[in-house]
Amino acid sequence: MKVPFIVLAGVCGIARMLCAQQLPTSIVDLKETVKIDVPTTHSGTQSRGGVCDGAGNLYVRRNESEKPSQERAALPIQKISPEGNLAGSFRVLDALPNTRTDGGVDVVGRSVFATTDGRVFQAAIARDGVFVVEFAPDGTVKAKTKLATGPATPPWLLAVFKSGEYLLTATTGIDNLTPFTAVFSTDGRLVKTIYEPEDEEARRKASPTDWKSRPIGTVGGADFVSKGDVAAGSDGNVYLLHGTASPALVYVISPAGEVVRKLRIDAGDPDLLARSIKFYSGRLAIEFDRWFNFDAHQNVIKVTDLEGNSIADYRMRPVEGNHALYLAGYGSDGFTFMPYKNEDRLYFVKAKLP
């Protein structure tokens, strides 16, 4: 049963709905401090842009465009050291063996999540359900957990709470356009499904066709889920960024599956789409990009506190050609960016904060 948000707040004890007022701030232009080319085991288009752990290692998936989609999705995660060396490989097929005999695969690896202490997880869908695979540092499979997702498929984003629970986003329903968000226990049992008024609004805006012709401000359905990002905070909550135009929408979700507050992060331009969120030292970095204007690539990164109050604004322009940069990491040494999609080669860029 869907309950209006104002009633839900009272029933579930939601602290408040937070629409942070963004004060005008000057945007600081970031400059690359180092750019490192990365050796990879195979060529192809970079998928999303990678994620970093607390030590600055990058975890990336590259899709070989000439392979069928199922085979591309089964390619390994590659671990890249801060110096740009290939430091490891993680294969979801080691946990969920392929059962097809025609040369294809029936296991699809999706979202990659890395904890600050270097644990690596991947969400995957196989013939018999949705799983979370945990890898040991040497690339071997440490554990696999089947999630009680029901018909929710395919998975898009995965996060691991500080206390060990899993948060998964997916799409379900007709044409897979209905957002699905849920928290699962460490053994895969469903803790709580989350469906807020904004999820229903996104479902109503969704269209299975003509997605490129939709106005920027009407990103809905699958975009609302797939073009978002997720970060785990040291406060024990997970920060779920939805794929929306500015102002960005962030659900702050507890391990019990409660939306404890919502943040609205305004980048000052409704043509900017939110697509990345990172956590470091009690702060959030939310990246915005002009998703549908590839001739005007620039990233705006808003740094806020955990209540959504603005702390600083930054801008990062492409360092090579017109490749869009994706915020992959945020730490004591500043920001780490990777090309969002790049057929030629893989590289990453670091930019120190002023």
C-alpha positions in Angstrom: 0.0 0.0 0.0 1.4 3.4 -0.9 1.0 6.0 1.8 1.3 9.8 1.2 4.7 11.0 2.3 3.4 13.3 5.0 1.6 10.4 6.7 4.5 8.0 6.1 6.8 10.4 7.9 4.7 10.2 11.1 4.2 6.4 10.9 7.8 5.4 10.2 9.5 8.0 12.2 11.2 9.7 9.3 13.2 12.5 10.7 12.3 15.1 8.2 12.3 15.9 4.5 15.3 18.1 3.8 15.3 20.5 0.9 18.6 22.2 1.5 18.7 25.8 0.5 21.8 26.2 -1.7 23.6 29.5 -1.1 25.3 31.1 -4.1 29.0 30.1 -4.1 31.8 30.7 -6.5 32.8 27.7 -8.6 36.4 26.7 -8.3 38.0 25.3 -11.5 39.9 22.1 -10.8 43.1 21.3 -12.6 44.5 17.8 -13.2 47.5 17.0 -10.9 48.2 13.7 -12.6 46.9 11.7 -15.5 47.8 8.0 -15.7 47.2 5.6 -18.6 46.0 2.2 -17.4 46.9 -1.3 -18.9 43.9 -3.5 -19.2 43.3 -7.1 -20.0 40.9 -6.3 -22.9 39.8 -3.2 -24.8 36.3 -1.8 -25.0 34.0 0.9 -23.7 34.3 1.8 -20.1 31.2 1.0 -18.1 30.0 3.9 -15.9 33.5 5.0 -14.8 34.6 2.8 -12.0 34.6 3.1 -8.2 37.4 3.6 -5.7 38.2 2.1 -2.3 39.7 4.0 0.7 43.2 3.3 -0.5 42.6 4.9 -3.9 42.4 1.6 -5.9 40.0 1.7 -8.8 37.6 -1.1 -9.8 36.4 -0.9 -13.4 34.5 -3.0 -15.9 35.1 -2.6 -19.6 32.6 -3.9 -22.2 33.9 -5.2 -25.5 31.5 -3.7 -27.9 31.8 -6.5 -30.4 30.6 -9.1 -28.0 26.9 -9.9 -27.3 25.5 -8.1 -24.4 25.4 -11.1 -22.1 29.0 -11.9 -22.7 30.0 -8.3 -22.1 28.3 -8.2 -18.8 30.2 -11.3 -17.7 33.6 -9.7 -18.2 35.8 -9.4 -15.1 36.2 -6.4 -12.8 39.7 -5.1 -12.9 41.5 -3.6 -10.0 43.8 -0.7 -10.8 46.4 0.5 -8.2 46.8 4.3 -7.6 49.9 4.1 -9.7 48.0 2.8 -12.7 49.1 -0.9 -12.5 46.7 -3.8 -13.0 46.5 -5.2 -9.5 43.8 -7.9 -9.7 40.8 -9.4 -11.4 37.4 -10.4 -10.1 35.2 -12.8 -12.2 31.5 -13.2 -11.3 31.5 -16.4 -13.3 33.8 -18.0 -10.7 30.9 -17.7 -8.2 28.0 -18.4 -10.6 29.2 -20.8 -13.2 27.7 -20.5 -16.7 25.4 -23.4 -17.7 24.9 -22.6 -21.3 26.5 -24.8 -24.0 26.0 -22.6 -27.0 29.0 -20.3 -26.3 26.9 -17.6 -24.6 26.5 -16.9 -20.9 23.5 -16.8 -18.6 25.1 -14.8 -15.8 25.1 -11.0 -15.9 27.4 -9.1 -13.6 26.1 -5.6 -12.8 26.9 -3.0 -10.2 30.3 -3.0 -8.5 30.7 -1.8 -4.9 34.0 -1.3 -3.0 34.2 -0.6 0.7 36.7 1.8 2.2 38.8 -1.2 3.5 39.0 -2.8 0.0 36.2 -5.4 0.1 34.7 -5.9 -3.4 31.1 -6.8 -4.1 29.2 -7.3 -7.3 25.5 -7.7 -8.0 24.7 -10.3 -10.6 21.6 -12.0 -12.1 21.6 -15.6 -13.0 18.9 -18.1 -14.1 17.9 -18.7 -10.6 17.8 -15.2 -9.2 19.7 -12.1 -8.1 23.0 -12.6 -6.1 25.6 -10.5 -4.3 29.1 -11.9 -4.8 31.8 -10.9 -2.3 35.4 -11.3 -3.5 38.6 -11.7 -1.4 41.5 -9.3 -2.1 43.2 -12.0 -4.3 40.2 -12.2 -6.6 38.8 -15.5 -5.3 35.1 -15.7 -4.3 34.6 -15.2 -0.6 30.8 -15.6 -0.5 27.7 -15.4 -2.6 24.3 -14.5 -1.2 21.0 -14.9 -3.0 18.6 -12.0 -2.5 14.9 -12.5 -2.0 14.1 -9.9 -4.7 11.1 -11.6 -6.2 10.5 -10.4 -9.7 12.8 -7.3 -9.4 15.2 -7.4 -12.3 17.6 -6.3 -13.6 19.7 -5.0 -10.7 21.3 -1.6 -11.2 23.0 -0.3 -8.0 24.4 -2.2 -5.1 25.6 -0.8 -1.7 26.8 -2.5 1.4 25.9 -0.9 4.8 28.6 -0.6 7.5 26.6 -3.2 9.5 26.6 -5.6 6.5 23.1 -5.4 5.0 22.7 -4.9 1.3 20.9 -2.2 -0.6 19.8 -3.0 -4.1 18.1 -0.9 -6.8 16.5 -2.5 -9.8 13.6 -2.0 -12.2 10.5 -4.1 -12.4 7.0 -4.1 -13.9 5.9 -3.7 -17.5 9.0 -2.8 -19.7 11.1 -2.7 -16.5 10.2 0.9 -15.9 9.1 0.8 -12.2 11.8 1.7 -9.7 12.6 -0.9 -7.1 14.7 -0.3 -4.0 15.1 -2.6 -1.1 17.3 -3.5 1.9 18.3 -7.1 2.5 19.9 -8.8 5.5 23.3 -10.4 5.4 21.8 -13.7 4.5 19.6 -12.3 1.7 16.3 -12.0 3.4 14.2 -9.0 2.5 14.3 -6.3 5.3 12.2 -3.7 3.6 11.1 -2.4 0.2 11.3 1.3 -0.3 8.8 3.1 -2.6 8.5 6.8 -2.1 6.2 9.3 -3.9 9.2 10.3 -6.1 9.5 6.7 -7.3 5.9 6.7 -8.3 6.4 10.0 -10.1 9.3 8.6 -12.0 7.3 5.5 -13.0 4.6 7.8 -14.4 7.1 9.8 -16.4 8.7 6.7 -17.9 8.4 5.8 -21.5 9.8 2.7 -23.2 10.4 4.7 -26.4 11.8 8.1 -27.5 14.0 8.5 -24.4 16.3 10.8 -26.2 13.5 13.2 -27.0 12.4 13.6 -23.4 13.1 17.0 -21.8 16.0 17.0 -19.4 13.7 17.6 -16.4 11.6 14.5 -17.1 14.1 11.7 -16.5 12.0 8.8 -15.3 11.6 5.1 -14.8 14.7 3.2 -15.7 16.8 6.5 -15.9 15.7 7.4 -12.4 17.4 4.2 -11.3 20.2 3.4 -13.8 21.6 6.9 -14.0 22.0 7.3 -10.3 24.7 6.2 -7.9 25.1 5.2 -4.2 27.6 5.8 -1.4 27.9 4.3 2.1 28.5 6.8 4.9 30.4 6.4 8.1 27.2 7.2 10.0 25.9 3.8 9.0 23.5 5.0 6.4 23.5 4.6 2.6 23.1 7.7 0.4 21.1 6.8 -2.8 21.4 9.4 -5.6 18.7 9.2 -8.2 19.1 10.0 -11.9 17.3 13.4 -12.0 18.0 16.9 -13.3 19.2 19.4 -10.8 18.2 19.7 -8.0 19.5 16.2 -7.3 17.4 13.8 -5.1 19.2 11.7 -2.5 17.5 9.2 -0.2 19.4 8.7 3.1 18.5 5.1 4.0 19.1 3.3 7.3 20.0 -0.5 7.5 16.4 -1.0 8.6 15.2 0.3 5.2 13.9 3.6 6.6 14.3 6.8 4.6 15.5 8.9 7.4 15.7 12.1 5.3 15.8 13.3 1.7 18.3 15.8 0.3 17.7 18.1 -2.6 21.1 19.3 -4.0 20.8 22.2 -6.3 23.6 22.7 -8.9 22.1 26.0 -10.1 21.3 24.8 -13.6 18.3 22.6 -14.5 20.1 21.3 -17.6 22.6 19.5 -15.4 21.9 15.8 -14.5 23.2 14.2 -11.3 25.1 11.0 -11.9 27.7 10.3 -9.2 27.8 10.6 -5.4 30.9 9.8 -3.2 31.4 10.0 0.6 34.5 11.1 2.5 35.1 12.3 6.0 31.6 13.4 6.8 31.0 15.0 3.4 29.3 14.2 0.1 30.5 15.0 -3.3 27.7 15.0 -5.9 28.7 15.2 -9.6 26.5 16.8 -12.3 26.9 16.7 -16.0 25.2 17.9 -19.2 24.2 14.4 -20.1 22.5 15.2 -23.4 25.0 17.8 -24.6 28.2 16.1 -25.6 29.6 19.3 -27.1 29.6 21.1 -23.8 31.1 18.6 -21.4 32.0 19.9 -18.0 31.4 18.4 -14.6 30.1 20.4 -11.7 30.8 18.8 -8.3 28.9 20.1 -5.2 30.4 19.2 -1.9 27.9 19.2 1.0 27.6 18.1 4.6 25.4 15.1 5.4 22.4 17.4 5.7 22.7 18.6 2.1 24.1 22.0 3.1 26.5 23.4 0.5 30.2 23.6 1.4 32.0 24.1 -1.9 31.4 24.0 -5.7 34.0 22.7 -8.2 34.2 22.4 -12.0 36.3 19.9 -13.9 36.6 20.2 -17.7 37.7 17.4 -20.1 41.5 16.9 -20.1 41.6 15.1 -23.4 39.4 15.6 -26.5 35.8 15.7 -25.5 35.7 12.7 -23.2 33.1 13.1 -20.4 34.8 12.6 -17.0 33.1 10.6 -14.2 33.7 11.1 -10.5 35.0 7.7 -9.4 36.6 8.6 -6.1 36.8 11.3 -3.3 39.4 11.2 -0.6 42.2 12.9 1.2 44.1 13.6 -2.0 41.0 15.1 -3.8 39.0 13.7 -6.6 39.6 10.9 -9.0 38.0 11.0 -12.4 37.7 8.4 -15.3 36.4 8.8 -18.8 32.7 7.8 -18.7 33.0 6.0 -22.1 36.2 5.7 -24.0 36.8 3.2 -26.8 40.5 4.1 -27.3 42.2 3.4 -24.0 41.6 3.7 -20.2 43.1 6.4 -18.1 42.3 8.2 -14.8 42.8 11.8 -13.7 43.4 13.1 -10.2 42.7 16.6 -9.1 43.7 18.0 -5.7 41.4 20.3 -3.9 42.6 23.9 -3.7 
